[in-house]
Structure formats: structure tokens, C-alpha cells
């Protein structure tokens, strides 16, 4: 059971304070975690299908859809024919970093942690967010684009087809192995059901304005304020 450490900050199963430099890697979800939107929903707005797509996204993030890959394929199929320029418009006019994200990322970097973005969203946005925050690694899905419009499909990658919860966990564990660290030395930050596998694999899981299923399982849940509230867990 979570106990409220301070207003809007719940903890379970850990003893405070923690030492940030004891961790060596922090892995972030992107949509609704690092950034304020679900990119697939905003792209769907250009096709006049935002409500339809957003309903599927919300159900997937709550954990009500067991097959994340199928749900994402369904949503991306509804984007077929959307002009590539709509992606530019979403990034320029709708996408913002969530409050406190930059401060928390910079604190992690200053403490010597490597940073990983692992997203069930799309590389068009994750590449830009990675650059914007100076993150070390990123993995996300690739939208199919032909003749300037979305194909309604995603492009298979050498590592597989779609970043789902299992792939997020696999990537985090692989990066830990490549770094020569134990998973207990990693932090995972997310908000949706597809983040639970990676959050369960690491030493510290932080849920940022999470869905109910995630709040129930995370070691830390931030329900009020920005991501920099996570710094309250650590000694200065």
C-alpha cells in the first residue's frame, strides 16, 4: 500500500532518503511522461479521428487492452493518408516537456546517470526529445511514410517490430548489461500499463501522474506537481 510522503507524493517498499549517485541509469517513457501529449492522438486529429484513437490509447494505458502491439497497429492504421507535415505541426504546436522534466533529467545527468528514452511512440518525436534533453539512448517505433503521407503501417527494425512493454523491459535490461550494472542500479519512470514491465525490473520505479494500475505497483507515485518532485526522495 502506498503511503503519502508529502502531498501528491506516494511511496511504497523503499526507505528514504535515497542517494541519486547510487543509480547509474534512468529510463524514461516519453508520451505523457517526458512530454505533455500522446503523439498518436494528436496526429489522429489531422485525420479527424482523435476521439477514436484517443479512446484506444486511454484503454491501453489503463491496461484494459492486453495486446499493446495490436492496439498500436489499430491506431496507426487509422492514420493512413495523414500528410507528413502533420507531424511537424504536432511537434511545433502541441508538444511540450512536462513540468520539472528538464530539472530532473539534468539532476540525473549531474549525478552521473546515463539516460534512456524507451517509447511505444514514434522516432519522429523521440529523436527530437532525445536531442532536446541531451539523452544518451533512445528506442521507439518508426512510422511508415511514402510520398509524403503516412502509410498506416510501422517499419520493422532489426531488433523487432514494435516497442511494447516487453520490449521496454528488454531494452532496459540490455542497456544495464552493456553498462556492466545490475538492474537494481537503474530507475524507470513511466505512467501507463506498458511501462510496468520495465518498472518491475529495476531498483526504483517512479510513476508520473500515472494510471491507477501503475500507481498501485510503482515504488513512487507523483500525482501532483512536476517530475522534479522525484528529487525529494534523494539526499542533496
Beta strands, then each sheet from edge to edge (+ up, - down):
strand 1: 3-6
strand 2: 9-11
strand 3: 25-28
strand 4: 114-122
strand 5: 137-146
strand 6: 149-155
strand 7: 186-190
strand 8: 204-208
strand 9: 220-222
sheet 1: 1+ 2- 9+ 8+ 7+ 3+ 4+ 5+ 6-
end
